[in-house]
Amino acid sequence: MTMERVARIDTLLRDAFAPTHLLVKDQSHLHAGHAGAQDGLGHFHVKIVSEQFRNTNRVKIHQAIYATLGEMMRTDIHALAIDASAPD
């Protein structure tokens, strides 16, 4: 299930933002015993670089990522760390 979640997150973000760099890591194992982990939800870290983020503030970028992940934010993801930027 974990690799399926990572693959789904990757696909959704690639389709929405056409990133030049994208890395999705499942960090659920670091949160064993945490309340969200008990419900089977995952902890993930996303590093994404996209031209679409240029001249956009961090709050709006995070909102766009949350919206893109949509239902997964309720059914699969307990915590999401985001490192997002535009290309240098």
PDB file with SEQRES, HELIX, SHEET and CRYST1 records, atoms N, CA, C and O in Angstrom:
SEQRES   1 A   88  MET THR MET GLU ARG VAL ALA ARG ILE ASP THR LEU LEU          
SEQRES   2 A   88  ARG ASP ALA PHE ALA PRO THR HIS LEU LEU VAL LYS ASP          
SEQRES   3 A   88  GLN SER HIS LEU HIS ALA GLY HIS ALA GLY ALA GLN ASP          
SEQRES   4 A   88  GLY LEU GLY HIS PHE HIS VAL LYS ILE VAL SER GLU GLN          
SEQRES   5 A   88  PHE ARG ASN THR ASN ARG VAL LYS ILE HIS GLN ALA ILE          
SEQRES   6 A   88  TYR ALA THR LEU GLY GLU MET MET ARG THR ASP ILE HIS          
SEQRES   7 A   88  ALA LEU ALA ILE ASP ALA SER ALA PRO ASP                      
HELIX    1 AA1 THR A    2  PHE A   17  1                                  16    
HELIX    2 AA2 SER A   28  HIS A   31  5                                   4    
HELIX    3 AA3 ALA A   35  GLN A   38  1                                   4    
HELIX    4 AA4 GLU A   51  PHE A   53  5                                   3    
HELIX    5 AA5 ARG A   58  LEU A   69  1                                  12    
HELIX    6 AA6 MET A   72  THR A   75  1                                   4    
SHEET    1 AA1 3 HIS A  21  ASP A  26  0                                        
SHEET    2 AA1 3 GLY A  42  VAL A  49 -1                                        
SHEET    3 AA1 3 ILE A  77  SER A  85  1                                        
CRYST1    1.000    1.000    1.000  90.00  90.00  90.00 P 1           1          
ATOM      1  N   MET A   1       0.822  -1.205   0.000  1.00  0.00           N  
ATOM      2  CA  MET A   1       0.000   0.000   0.000  1.00  0.00           C  
ATOM      3  C   MET A   1       0.863   1.264   0.000  1.00  0.00           C  
ATOM      4  O   MET A   1       0.523   2.252  -0.650  1.00  0.00           O  
ATOM      5  N   THR A   2       1.975   1.227   0.729  1.00  0.00           N  
ATOM      6  CA  THR A   2       2.824   2.410   0.831  1.00  0.00           C  
ATOM      7  C   THR A   2       3.379   2.823  -0.527  1.00  0.00           C  
ATOM      8  O   THR A   2       3.339   4.001  -0.880  1.00  0.00           O  
ATOM      9  N   MET A   3       3.895   1.866  -1.291  1.00  0.00           N  
ATOM     10  CA  MET A   3       4.452   2.201  -2.602  1.00  0.00           C  
ATOM     11  C   MET A   3       3.348   2.701  -3.537  1.00  0.00           C  
ATOM     12  O   MET A   3       3.596   3.551  -4.392  1.00  0.00           O  
ATOM     13  N   GLU A   4       2.151   2.183  -3.378  1.00  0.00           N  
ATOM     14  CA  GLU A   4       1.028   2.668  -4.182  1.00  0.00           C  
ATOM     15  C   GLU A   4       0.715   4.120  -3.844  1.00  0.00           C  
ATOM     16  O   GLU A   4       0.424   4.920  -4.733  1.00  0.00           O  
ATOM     17  N   ARG A   5       0.773   4.455  -2.575  1.00  0.00           N  
ATOM     18  CA  ARG A   5       0.527   5.846  -2.162  1.00  0.00           C  
ATOM     19  C   ARG A   5       1.593   6.770  -2.730  1.00  0.00           C  
ATOM     20  O   ARG A   5       1.279   7.830  -3.272  1.00  0.00           O  
ATOM     21  N   VAL A   6       2.848   6.370  -2.606  1.00  0.00           N  
ATOM     22  CA  VAL A   6       3.952   7.178  -3.135  1.00  0.00           C  
ATOM     23  C   VAL A   6       3.771   7.374  -4.637  1.00  0.00           C  
ATOM     24  O   VAL A   6       3.922   8.486  -5.142  1.00  0.00           O  
ATOM     25  N   ALA A   7       3.452   6.301  -5.347  1.00  0.00           N  
ATOM     26  CA  ALA A   7       3.261   6.390  -6.799  1.00  0.00           C  
ATOM     27  C   ALA A   7       2.092   7.299  -7.150  1.00  0.00           C  
ATOM     28  O   ALA A   7       2.170   8.064  -8.111  1.00  0.00           O  
ATOM     29  N   ARG A   8       1.019   7.223  -6.387  1.00  0.00           N  
ATOM     30  CA  ARG A   8      -0.161   8.065  -6.653  1.00  0.00           C  
ATOM     31  C   ARG A   8       0.159   9.537  -6.401  1.00  0.00           C  
ATOM     32  O   ARG A   8      -0.205  10.396  -7.204  1.00  0.00           O  
ATOM     33  N   ILE A   9       0.836   9.830  -5.295  1.00  0.00           N  
ATOM     34  CA  ILE A   9       1.248  11.203  -4.995  1.00  0.00           C  
ATOM     35  C   ILE A   9       2.136  11.719  -6.124  1.00  0.00           C  
ATOM     36  O   ILE A   9       1.936  12.827  -6.621  1.00  0.00           O  
ATOM     37  N   ASP A  10       3.106  10.920  -6.522  1.00  0.00           N  
ATOM     38  CA  ASP A  10       4.028  11.292  -7.603  1.00  0.00           C  
ATOM     39  C   ASP A  10       3.261  11.615  -8.885  1.00  0.00           C  
ATOM     40  O   ASP A  10       3.504  12.647  -9.511  1.00  0.00           O  
ATOM     41  N   THR A  11       2.347  10.746  -9.270  1.00  0.00           N  
ATOM     42  CA  THR A  11       1.578  10.943 -10.503  1.00  0.00           C  
ATOM     43  C   THR A  11       0.735  12.213 -10.443  1.00  0.00           C  
ATOM     44  O   THR A  11       0.724  13.002 -11.388  1.00  0.00           O  
ATOM     45  N   LEU A  12       0.038  12.405  -9.344  1.00  0.00           N  
ATOM     46  CA  LEU A  12      -0.818  13.597  -9.212  1.00  0.00           C  
ATOM     47  C   LEU A  12      -0.004  14.882  -9.308  1.00  0.00           C  
ATOM     48  O   LEU A  12      -0.400  15.827  -9.991  1.00  0.00           O  
ATOM     49  N   LEU A  13       1.143  14.912  -8.616  1.00  0.00           N  
ATOM     50  CA  LEU A  13       1.970  16.120  -8.621  1.00  0.00           C  
ATOM     51  C   LEU A  13       2.628  16.345  -9.983  1.00  0.00           C  
ATOM     52  O   LEU A  13       2.730  17.486 -10.435  1.00  0.00           O  
ATOM     53  N   ARG A  14       3.068  15.293 -10.632  1.00  0.00           N  
ATOM     54  CA  ARG A  14       3.666  15.436 -11.972  1.00  0.00           C  
ATOM     55  C   ARG A  14       2.638  15.961 -12.972  1.00  0.00           C  
ATOM     56  O   ARG A  14       2.930  16.849 -13.772  1.00  0.00           O  
ATOM     57  N   ASP A  15       1.441  15.402 -12.914  1.00  0.00           N  
ATOM     58  CA  ASP A  15       0.393  15.828 -13.844  1.00  0.00           C  
ATOM     59  C   ASP A  15      -0.008  17.285 -13.620  1.00  0.00           C  
ATOM     60  O   ASP A  15      -0.290  18.002 -14.580  1.00  0.00           O  
ATOM     61  N   ALA A  16      -0.036  17.722 -12.379  1.00  0.00           N  
ATOM     62  CA  ALA A  16      -0.496  19.074 -12.060  1.00  0.00           C  
ATOM     63  C   ALA A  16       0.571  20.148 -12.254  1.00  0.00           C  
ATOM     64  O   ALA A  16       0.263  21.260 -12.681  1.00  0.00           O  
ATOM     65  N   PHE A  17       1.832  19.816 -11.939  1.00  0.00           N  
ATOM     66  CA  PHE A  17       2.848  20.863 -11.872  1.00  0.00           C  
ATOM     67  C   PHE A  17       4.015  20.698 -12.845  1.00  0.00           C  
ATOM     68  O   PHE A  17       4.880  21.572 -12.903  1.00  0.00           O  
ATOM     69  N   ALA A  18       4.066  19.617 -13.603  1.00  0.00           N  
ATOM     70  CA  ALA A  18       5.168  19.372 -14.552  1.00  0.00           C  
ATOM     71  C   ALA A  18       6.518  19.741 -13.933  1.00  0.00           C  
ATOM     72  O   ALA A  18       7.246  20.568 -14.482  1.00  0.00           O  
ATOM     73  N   PRO A  19       6.850  19.135 -12.801  1.00  0.00           N  
ATOM     74  CA  PRO A  19       8.073  19.528 -12.102  1.00  0.00           C  
ATOM     75  C   PRO A  19       9.349  19.157 -12.843  1.00  0.00           C  
ATOM     76  O   PRO A  19       9.392  18.183 -13.596  1.00  0.00           O  
ATOM     77  N   THR A  20      10.388  19.955 -12.612  1.00  0.00           N  
ATOM     78  CA  THR A  20      11.707  19.615 -13.130  1.00  0.00           C  
ATOM     79  C   THR A  20      12.409  18.660 -12.172  1.00  0.00           C  
ATOM     80  O   THR A  20      13.353  17.967 -12.553  1.00  0.00           O  
ATOM     81  N   HIS A  21      11.943  18.630 -10.933  1.00  0.00           N  
ATOM     82  CA  HIS A  21      12.457  17.697  -9.926  1.00  0.00           C  
ATOM     83  C   HIS A  21      11.306  17.344  -8.995  1.00  0.00           C  
ATOM     84  O   HIS A  21      10.549  18.216  -8.569  1.00  0.00           O  
ATOM     85  N   LEU A  22      11.184  16.060  -8.684  1.00  0.00           N  
ATOM     86  CA  LEU A  22      10.163  15.609  -7.740  1.00  0.00           C  
ATOM     87  C   LEU A  22      10.666  14.374  -7.021  1.00  0.00           C  
ATOM     88  O   LEU A  22      11.094  13.407  -7.652  1.00  0.00           O  
ATOM     89  N   LEU A  23      10.611  14.410  -5.707  1.00  0.00           N  
ATOM     90  CA  LEU A  23      10.971  13.271  -4.880  1.00  0.00           C  
ATOM     91  C   LEU A  23       9.907  13.133  -3.804  1.00  0.00           C  
ATOM     92  O   LEU A  23       9.649  14.075  -3.054  1.00  0.00           O  
ATOM     93  N   VAL A  24       9.293  11.969  -3.730  1.00  0.00           N  
ATOM     94  CA  VAL A  24       8.283  11.683  -2.718  1.00  0.00           C  
ATOM     95  C   VAL A  24       8.831  10.580  -1.834  1.00  0.00           C  
ATOM     96  O   VAL A  24       9.156   9.495  -2.317  1.00  0.00           O  
ATOM     97  N   LYS A  25       8.935  10.852  -0.540  1.00  0.00           N  
ATOM     98  CA  LYS A  25       9.441   9.865   0.415  1.00  0.00           C  
ATOM     99  C   LYS A  25       8.348   9.511   1.414  1.00  0.00           C  
ATOM    100  O   LYS A  25       7.655  10.381   1.942  1.00  0.00           O  
ATOM    101  N   ASP A  26       8.213   8.225   1.657  1.00  0.00           N  
ATOM    102  CA  ASP A  26       7.324   7.756   2.713  1.00  0.00           C  
ATOM    103  C   ASP A  26       8.135   7.732   4.006  1.00  0.00           C  
ATOM    104  O   ASP A  26       9.126   7.009   4.110  1.00  0.00           O  
ATOM    105  N   GLN A  27       7.714   8.517   4.980  1.00  0.00           N  
ATOM    106  CA  GLN A  27       8.407   8.572   6.260  1.00  0.00           C  
ATOM    107  C   GLN A  27       7.541   8.002   7.381  1.00  0.00           C  
ATOM    108  O   GLN A  27       7.760   8.303   8.554  1.00  0.00           O  
ATOM    109  N   SER A  28       6.579   7.198   7.025  1.00  0.00           N  
ATOM    110  CA  SER A  28       5.646   6.646   8.004  1.00  0.00           C  
ATOM    111  C   SER A  28       6.358   5.844   9.080  1.00  0.00           C  
ATOM    112  O   SER A  28       5.956   5.865  10.243  1.00  0.00           O  
ATOM    113  N   HIS A  29       7.414   5.138   8.696  1.00  0.00           N  
ATOM    114  CA  HIS A  29       8.140   4.317   9.661  1.00  0.00           C  
ATOM    115  C   HIS A  29       8.747   5.150  10.795  1.00  0.00           C  
ATOM    116  O   HIS A  29       9.006   4.628  11.879  1.00  0.00           O  
ATOM    117  N   LEU A  30       8.970   6.425  10.549  1.00  0.00           N  
ATOM    118  CA  LEU A  30       9.522   7.313  11.574  1.00  0.00           C  
ATOM    119  C   LEU A  30       8.463   7.739  12.584  1.00  0.00           C  
ATOM    120  O   LEU A  30       8.786   8.345  13.606  1.00  0.00           O  
ATOM    121  N   HIS A  31       7.211   7.427  12.306  1.00  0.00           N  
ATOM    122  CA  HIS A  31       6.104   7.879  13.141  1.00  0.00           C  
ATOM    123  C   HIS A  31       5.280   6.718  13.690  1.00  0.00           C  
ATOM    124  O   HIS A  31       4.106   6.888  14.019  1.00  0.00           O  
ATOM    125  N   ALA A  32       5.890   5.549  13.787  1.00  0.00           N  
ATOM    126  CA  ALA A  32       5.187   4.383  14.322  1.00  0.00           C  
ATOM    127  C   ALA A  32       4.663   4.707  15.718  1.00  0.00           C  
ATOM    128  O   ALA A  32       5.384   5.256  16.551  1.00  0.00           O  
ATOM    129  N   GLY A  33       3.410   4.365  15.962  1.00  0.00           N  
ATOM    130  CA  GLY A  33       2.791   4.636  17.253  1.00  0.00           C  
ATOM    131  C   GLY A  33       2.111   5.983  17.333  1.00  0.00           C  
ATOM    132  O   GLY A  33       1.357   6.247  18.270  1.00  0.00           O  
ATOM    133  N   HIS A  34       2.370   6.845  16.353  1.00  0.00           N  
ATOM    134  CA  HIS A  34       1.736   8.166  16.297  1.00  0.00           C  
ATOM    135  C   HIS A  34       0.256   7.989  15.983  1.00  0.00           C  
ATOM    136  O   HIS A  34      -0.121   7.024  15.319  1.00  0.00           O  
ATOM    137  N   ALA A  35      -0.579   8.896  16.447  1.00  0.00           N  
ATOM    138  CA  ALA A  35      -2.039   8.780  16.270  1.00  0.00           C  
ATOM    139  C   ALA A  35      -2.437   8.549  14.813  1.00  0.00           C  
ATOM    140  O   ALA A  35      -3.271   7.685  14.543  1.00  0.00           O  
ATOM    141  N   GLY A  36      -1.874   9.286  13.884  1.00  0.00           N  
ATOM    142  CA  GLY A  36      -2.224   9.133  12.483  1.00  0.00           C  
ATOM    143  C   GLY A  36      -1.802   7.790  11.932  1.00  0.00           C  
ATOM    144  O   GLY A  36      -2.485   7.217  11.083  1.00  0.00           O  
ATOM    145  N   ALA A  37      -0.668   7.282  12.416  1.00  0.00           N  
ATOM    146  CA  ALA A  37      -0.179   5.983  11.951  1.00  0.00           C  
ATOM    147  C   ALA A  37      -1.105   4.866  12.424  1.00  0.00           C  
ATOM    148  O   ALA A  37      -1.257   3.857  11.736  1.00  0.00           O  
ATOM    149  N   GLN A  38      -1.717   5.034  13.576  1.00  0.00           N  
ATOM    150  CA  GLN A  38      -2.625   4.011  14.107  1.00  0.00           C  
ATOM    151  C   GLN A  38      -3.836   3.836  13.204  1.00  0.00           C  
ATOM    152  O   GLN A  38      -4.414   2.750  13.149  1.00  0.00           O  
ATOM    153  N   ASP A  39      -4.223   4.877  12.503  1.00  0.00           N  
ATOM    154  CA  ASP A  39      -5.366   4.808  11.593  1.00  0.00           C  
ATOM    155  C   ASP A  39      -4.961   4.340  10.195  1.00  0.00           C  
ATOM    156  O   ASP A  39      -5.802   4.244   9.301  1.00  0.00           O  
ATOM    157  N   GLY A  40      -3.679   4.050  10.009  1.00  0.00           N  
ATOM    158  CA  GLY A  40      -3.203   3.574   8.720  1.00  0.00           C  
ATOM    159  C   GLY A  40      -2.852   4.669   7.737  1.00  0.00           C  
ATOM    160  O   GLY A  40      -2.534   4.389   6.581  1.00  0.00           O  
ATOM    161  N   LEU A  41      -2.906   5.915   8.181  1.00  0.00           N  
ATOM    162  CA  LEU A  41      -2.546   7.031   7.310  1.00  0.00           C  
ATOM    163  C   LEU A  41      -1.034   7.206   7.311  1.00  0.00           C  
ATOM    164  O   LEU A  41      -0.365   6.836   8.275  1.00  0.00           O  
ATOM    165  N   GLY A  42      -0.497   7.766   6.237  1.00  0.00           N  
ATOM    166  CA  GLY A  42       0.945   7.880   6.107  1.00  0.00           C  
ATOM    167  C   GLY A  42       1.498   9.264   6.357  1.00  0.00           C  
ATOM    168  O   GLY A  42       0.781  10.265   6.334  1.00  0.00           O  
ATOM    169  N   HIS A  43       2.801   9.288   6.597  1.00  0.00           N  
ATOM    170  CA  HIS A  43       3.569  10.519   6.738  1.00  0.00           C  
ATOM    171  C   HIS A  43       4.503  10.584   5.534  1.00  0.00           C  
ATOM    172  O   HIS A  43       5.257   9.645   5.281  1.00  0.00           O  
ATOM    173  N   PHE A  44       4.454  11.688   4.793  1.00  0.00           N  
ATOM    174  CA  PHE A  44       5.226  11.796   3.568  1.00  0.00           C  
ATOM    175  C   PHE A  44       5.993  13.111   3.519  1.00  0.00           C  
ATOM    176  O   PHE A  44       5.607  14.104   4.135  1.00  0.00           O  
ATOM    177  N   HIS A  45       7.093  13.087   2.766  1.00  0.00           N  
ATOM    178  CA  HIS A  45       7.873  14.295   2.496  1.00  0.00           C  
ATOM    179  C   HIS A  45       7.957  14.444   0.985  1.00  0.00           C  
ATOM    180  O   HIS A  45       8.283  13.493   0.275  1.00  0.00           O  
ATOM    181  N   VAL A  46       7.661  15.642   0.500  1.00  0.00           N  
ATOM    182  CA  VAL A  46       7.694  15.932  -0.934  1.00  0.00           C  
ATOM    183  C   VAL A  46       8.686  17.054  -1.184  1.00  0.00           C  
ATOM    184  O   VAL A  46       8.609  18.112  -0.560  1.00  0.00           O  
ATOM    185  N   LYS A  47       9.618  16.819  -2.099  1.00  0.00           N  
ATOM    186  CA  LYS A  47      10.493  17.881  -2.591  1.00  0.00           C  
ATOM    187  C   LYS A  47      10.127  18.057  -4.055  1.00  0.00           C  
ATOM    188  O   LYS A  47      10.245  17.125  -4.851  1.00  0.00           O  
ATOM    189  N   ILE A  48       9.684  19.252  -4.402  1.00  0.00           N  
ATOM    190  CA  ILE A  48       9.200  19.500  -5.752  1.00  0.00           C  
ATOM    191  C   ILE A  48       9.704  20.857  -6.244  1.00  0.00           C  
ATOM    192  O   ILE A  48       9.665  21.854  -5.525  1.00  0.00           O  
ATOM    193  N   VAL A  49      10.170  20.862  -7.476  1.00  0.00           N  
ATOM    194  CA  VAL A  49      10.637  22.091  -8.126  1.00  0.00           C  
ATOM    195  C   VAL A  49       9.823  22.242  -9.411  1.00  0.00           C  
ATOM    196  O   VAL A  49       9.816  21.354 -10.263  1.00  0.00           O  
ATOM    197  N   SER A  50       9.140  23.373  -9.533  1.00  0.00           N  
ATOM    198  CA  SER A  50       8.299  23.602 -10.705  1.00  0.00           C  
ATOM    199  C   SER A  50       8.305  25.070 -11.083  1.00  0.00           C  
ATOM    200  O   SER A  50       8.283  25.948 -10.221  1.00  0.00           O  
ATOM    201  N   GLU A  51       8.336  25.321 -12.362  1.00  0.00           N  
ATOM    202  CA  GLU A  51       8.248  26.693 -12.864  1.00  0.00           C  
ATOM    203  C   GLU A  51       6.932  27.331 -12.431  1.00  0.00           C  
ATOM    204  O   GLU A  51       6.863  28.550 -12.277  1.00  0.00           O  
ATOM    205  N   GLN A  52       5.902  26.541 -12.236  1.00  0.00           N  
ATOM    206  CA  GLN A  52       4.601  27.071 -11.826  1.00  0.00           C  
ATOM    207  C   GLN A  52       4.650  27.741 -10.446  1.00  0.00           C  
ATOM    208  O   GLN A  52       3.739  28.486 -10.085  1.00  0.00           O  
ATOM    209  N   PHE A  53       5.702  27.480  -9.687  1.00  0.00           N  
ATOM    210  CA  PHE A  53       5.810  28.067  -8.352  1.00  0.00           C  
ATOM    211  C   PHE A  53       6.512  29.429  -8.359  1.00  0.00           C  
ATOM    212  O   PHE A  53       6.579  30.105  -7.332  1.00  0.00           O  
ATOM    213  N   ARG A  54       7.028  29.821  -9.512  1.00  0.00           N  
ATOM    214  CA  ARG A  54       7.728  31.111  -9.586  1.00  0.00           C  
ATOM    215  C   ARG A  54       6.773  32.253  -9.234  1.00  0.00           C  
ATOM    216  O   ARG A  54       5.634  32.285  -9.700  1.00  0.00           O  
ATOM    217  N   ASN A  55       7.239  33.172  -8.423  1.00  0.00           N  
ATOM    218  CA  ASN A  55       6.478  34.346  -7.994  1.00  0.00           C  
ATOM    219  C   ASN A  55       5.184  33.983  -7.263  1.00  0.00           C  
ATOM    220  O   ASN A  55       4.216  34.743  -7.294  1.00  0.00           O  
ATOM    221  N   THR A  56       5.172  32.830  -6.609  1.00  0.00           N  
ATOM    222  CA  THR A  56       4.016  32.396  -5.826  1.00  0.00           C  
ATOM    223  C   THR A  56       4.476  32.175  -4.399  1.00  0.00           C  
ATOM    224  O   THR A  56       5.508  31.547  -4.163  1.00  0.00           O  
ATOM    225  N   ASN A  57       3.714  32.690  -3.449  1.00  0.00           N  
ATOM    226  CA  ASN A  57       4.153  32.534  -2.064  1.00  0.00           C  
ATOM    227  C   ASN A  57       3.933  31.107  -1.565  1.00  0.00           C  
ATOM    228  O   ASN A  57       3.159  30.337  -2.133  1.00  0.00           O  
ATOM    229  N   ARG A  58       4.634  30.787  -0.495  1.00  0.00           N  
ATOM    230  CA  ARG A  58       4.643  29.432   0.054  1.00  0.00           C  
ATOM    231  C   ARG A  58       3.245  28.931   0.422  1.00  0.00           C  
ATOM    232  O   ARG A  58       2.923  27.766   0.186  1.00  0.00           O  
ATOM    233  N   VAL A  59       2.423  29.795   0.993  1.00  0.00           N  
ATOM    234  CA  VAL A  59       1.071  29.392   1.396  1.00  0.00           C  
ATOM    235  C   VAL A  59       0.266  28.947   0.174  1.00  0.00           C  
ATOM    236  O   VAL A  59      -0.393  27.908   0.208  1.00  0.00           O  
ATOM    237  N   LYS A  60       0.316  29.720  -0.885  1.00  0.00           N  
ATOM    238  CA  LYS A  60      -0.438  29.377  -2.103  1.00  0.00           C  
ATOM    239  C   LYS A  60       0.097  28.093  -2.754  1.00  0.00           C  
ATOM    240  O   LYS A  60      -0.676  27.296  -3.286  1.00  0.00           O  
ATOM    241  N   ILE A  61       1.403  27.899  -2.711  1.00  0.00           N  
ATOM    242  CA  ILE A  61       1.987  26.667  -3.248  1.00  0.00           C  
ATOM    243  C   ILE A  61       1.485  25.472  -2.450  1.00  0.00           C  
ATOM    244  O   ILE A  61       1.054  24.473  -3.027  1.00  0.00           O  
ATOM    245  N   HIS A  62       1.538  25.571  -1.140  1.00  0.00           N  
ATOM    246  CA  HIS A  62       1.079  24.463  -0.295  1.00  0.00           C  
ATOM    247  C   HIS A  62      -0.411  24.201  -0.509  1.00  0.00           C  
ATOM    248  O   HIS A  62      -0.835  23.047  -0.571  1.00  0.00           O  
ATOM    249  N   GLN A  63      -1.192  25.249  -0.620  1.00  0.00           N  
ATOM    250  CA  GLN A  63      -2.620  25.078  -0.878  1.00  0.00           C  
ATOM    251  C   GLN A  63      -2.854  24.359  -2.207  1.00  0.00           C  
ATOM    252  O   GLN A  63      -3.728  23.498  -2.306  1.00  0.00           O  
ATOM    253  N   ALA A  64      -2.077  24.713  -3.217  1.00  0.00           N  
ATOM    254  CA  ALA A  64      -2.219  24.076  -4.528  1.00  0.00           C  
ATOM    255  C   ALA A  64      -1.843  22.594  -4.453  1.00  0.00           C  
ATOM    256  O   ALA A  64      -2.489  21.756  -5.080  1.00  0.00           O  
ATOM    257  N   ILE A  65      -0.815  22.279  -3.698  1.00  0.00           N  
ATOM    258  CA  ILE A  65      -0.411  20.882  -3.540  1.00  0.00           C  
ATOM    259  C   ILE A  65      -1.481  20.099  -2.786  1.00  0.00           C  
ATOM    260  O   ILE A  65      -1.842  18.994  -3.190  1.00  0.00           O  
ATOM    261  N   TYR A  66      -1.991  20.669  -1.689  1.00  0.00           N  
ATOM    262  CA  TYR A  66      -3.060  19.995  -0.936  1.00  0.00           C  
ATOM    263  C   TYR A  66      -4.281  19.764  -1.833  1.00  0.00           C  
ATOM    264  O   TYR A  66      -4.873  18.684  -1.809  1.00  0.00           O  
ATOM    265  N   ALA A  67      -4.649  20.754  -2.608  1.00  0.00           N  
ATOM    266  CA  ALA A  67      -5.808  20.626  -3.499  1.00  0.00           C  
ATOM    267  C   ALA A  67      -5.560  19.545  -4.552  1.00  0.00           C  
ATOM    268  O   ALA A  67      -6.468  18.783  -4.886  1.00  0.00           O  
ATOM    269  N   THR A  68      -4.354  19.480  -5.066  1.00  0.00           N  
ATOM    270  CA  THR A  68      -4.011  18.469  -6.063  1.00  0.00           C  
ATOM    271  C   THR A  68      -4.121  17.064  -5.482  1.00  0.00           C  
ATOM    272  O   THR A  68      -4.586  16.142  -6.153  1.00  0.00           O  
ATOM    273  N   LEU A  69      -3.698  16.907  -4.247  1.00  0.00           N  
ATOM    274  CA  LEU A  69      -3.760  15.586  -3.611  1.00  0.00           C  
ATOM    275  C   LEU A  69      -5.172  15.253  -3.149  1.00  0.00           C  
ATOM    276  O   LEU A  69      -5.490  14.092  -2.890  1.00  0.00           O  
ATOM    277  N   GLY A  70      -6.012  16.268  -3.049  1.00  0.00           N  
ATOM    278  CA  GLY A  70      -7.439  16.099  -2.808  1.00  0.00           C  
ATOM    279  C   GLY A  70      -7.814  15.068  -1.773  1.00  0.00           C  
ATOM    280  O   GLY A  70      -7.450  15.183  -0.603  1.00  0.00           O  
ATOM    281  N   GLU A  71      -8.538  14.068  -2.205  1.00  0.00           N  
ATOM    282  CA  GLU A  71      -9.078  13.036  -1.322  1.00  0.00           C  
ATOM    283  C   GLU A  71      -7.983  12.295  -0.549  1.00  0.00           C  
ATOM    284  O   GLU A  71      -8.218  11.830   0.567  1.00  0.00           O  
ATOM    285  N   MET A  72      -6.803  12.185  -1.133  1.00  0.00           N  
ATOM    286  CA  MET A  72      -5.702  11.504  -0.434  1.00  0.00           C  
ATOM    287  C   MET A  72      -5.372  12.192   0.890  1.00  0.00           C  
ATOM    288  O   MET A  72      -4.911  11.543   1.829  1.00  0.00           O  
ATOM    289  N   MET A  73      -5.606  13.500   0.968  1.00  0.00           N  
ATOM    290  CA  MET A  73      -5.332  14.222   2.208  1.00  0.00           C  
ATOM    291  C   MET A  73      -6.268  13.768   3.333  1.00  0.00           C  
ATOM    292  O   MET A  73      -5.971  13.973   4.510  1.00  0.00           O  
ATOM    293  N   ARG A  74      -7.371  13.166   2.980  1.00  0.00           N  
ATOM    294  CA  ARG A  74      -8.318  12.677   3.986  1.00  0.00           C  
ATOM    295  C   ARG A  74      -8.210  11.174   4.204  1.00  0.00           C  
ATOM    296  O   ARG A  74      -8.461  10.685   5.306  1.00  0.00           O  
ATOM    297  N   THR A  75      -7.839  10.440   3.163  1.00  0.00           N  
ATOM    298  CA  THR A  75      -7.900   8.984   3.241  1.00  0.00           C  
ATOM    299  C   THR A  75      -6.543   8.287   3.359  1.00  0.00           C  
ATOM    300  O   THR A  75      -6.481   7.141   3.805  1.00  0.00           O  
ATOM    301  N   ASP A  76      -5.460   8.956   2.970  1.00  0.00           N  
ATOM    302  CA  ASP A  76      -4.155   8.297   2.923  1.00  0.00           C  
ATOM    303  C   ASP A  76      -3.028   9.042   3.626  1.00  0.00           C  
ATOM    304  O   ASP A  76      -2.042   8.431   4.040  1.00  0.00           O  
ATOM    305  N   ILE A  77      -3.166  10.348   3.762  1.00  0.00           N  
ATOM    306  CA  ILE A  77      -2.064  11.166   4.264  1.00  0.00           C  
ATOM    307  C   ILE A  77      -2.438  11.796   5.604  1.00  0.00           C  
ATOM    308  O   ILE A  77      -3.415  12.536   5.713  1.00  0.00           O  
ATOM    309  N   HIS A  78      -1.636  11.482   6.617  1.00  0.00           N  
ATOM    310  CA  HIS A  78      -1.818  12.119   7.924  1.00  0.00           C  
ATOM    311  C   HIS A  78      -0.962  13.372   8.019  1.00  0.00           C  
ATOM    312  O   HIS A  78      -1.398  14.393   8.552  1.00  0.00           O  
ATOM    313  N   ALA A  79       0.269  13.288   7.494  1.00  0.00           N  
ATOM    314  CA  ALA A  79       1.185  14.417   7.561  1.00  0.00           C  
ATOM    315  C   ALA A  79       1.950  14.527   6.243  1.00  0.00           C  
ATOM    316  O   ALA A  79       2.352  13.523   5.655  1.00  0.00           O  
ATOM    317  N   LEU A  80       2.139  15.751   5.799  1.00  0.00           N  
ATOM    318  CA  LEU A  80       2.840  16.005   4.545  1.00  0.00           C  
ATOM    319  C   LEU A  80       3.806  17.171   4.737  1.00  0.00           C  
ATOM    320  O   LEU A  80       3.392  18.311   4.946  1.00  0.00           O  
ATOM    321  N   ALA A  81       5.103  16.861   4.663  1.00  0.00           N  
ATOM    322  CA  ALA A  81       6.126  17.903   4.704  1.00  0.00           C  
ATOM    323  C   ALA A  81       6.410  18.281   3.261  1.00  0.00           C  
ATOM    324  O   ALA A  81       6.612  17.412   2.412  1.00  0.00           O  
ATOM    325  N   ILE A  82       6.426  19.574   2.984  1.00  0.00           N  
ATOM    326  CA  ILE A  82       6.590  20.048   1.608  1.00  0.00           C  
ATOM    327  C   ILE A  82       7.798  20.976   1.521  1.00  0.00           C  
ATOM    328  O   ILE A  82       7.927  21.940   2.275  1.00  0.00           O  
ATOM    329  N   ASP A  83       8.668  20.655   0.584  1.00  0.00           N  
ATOM    330  CA  ASP A  83       9.803  21.511   0.226  1.00  0.00           C  
ATOM    331  C   ASP A  83       9.592  21.852  -1.245  1.00  0.00           C  
ATOM    332  O   ASP A  83       9.938  21.063  -2.124  1.00  0.00           O  
ATOM    333  N   ALA A  84       9.025  23.027  -1.513  1.00  0.00           N  
ATOM    334  CA  ALA A  84       8.656  23.406  -2.880  1.00  0.00           C  
ATOM    335  C   ALA A  84       9.358  24.697  -3.290  1.00  0.00           C  
ATOM    336  O   ALA A  84       9.523  25.618  -2.491  1.00  0.00           O  
ATOM    337  N   SER A  85       9.764  24.738  -4.552  1.00  0.00           N  
ATOM    338  CA  SER A  85      10.418  25.938  -5.062  1.00  0.00           C  
ATOM    339  C   SER A  85      10.319  25.986  -6.589  1.00  0.00           C  
ATOM    340  O   SER A  85       9.944  25.016  -7.248  1.00  0.00           O  
ATOM    341  N   ALA A  86      10.668  27.145  -7.111  1.00  0.00           N  
ATOM    342  CA  ALA A  86      10.801  27.311  -8.557  1.00  0.00           C  
ATOM    343  C   ALA A  86      12.259  26.990  -8.911  1.00  0.00           C  
ATOM    344  O   ALA A  86      13.131  27.082  -8.048  1.00  0.00           O  
ATOM    345  N   PRO A  87      12.534  26.617 -10.157  1.00  0.00           N  
ATOM    346  CA  PRO A  87      13.929  26.351 -10.557  1.00  0.00           C  
ATOM    347  C   PRO A  87      14.793  27.598 -10.397  1.00  0.00           C  
ATOM    348  O   PRO A  87      14.311  28.726 -10.503  1.00  0.00           O  
ATOM    349  N   ASP A  88      16.064  27.373 -10.143  1.00  0.00           N  
ATOM    350  CA  ASP A  88      17.023  28.496 -10.025  1.00  0.00           C  
ATOM    351  C   ASP A  88      17.206  29.181 -11.344  1.00  0.00           C  
ATOM    352  O   ASP A  88      17.970  30.142 -11.440  1.00  0.00           O  
TER     353      ASP A  88                                                      
END                                                                             
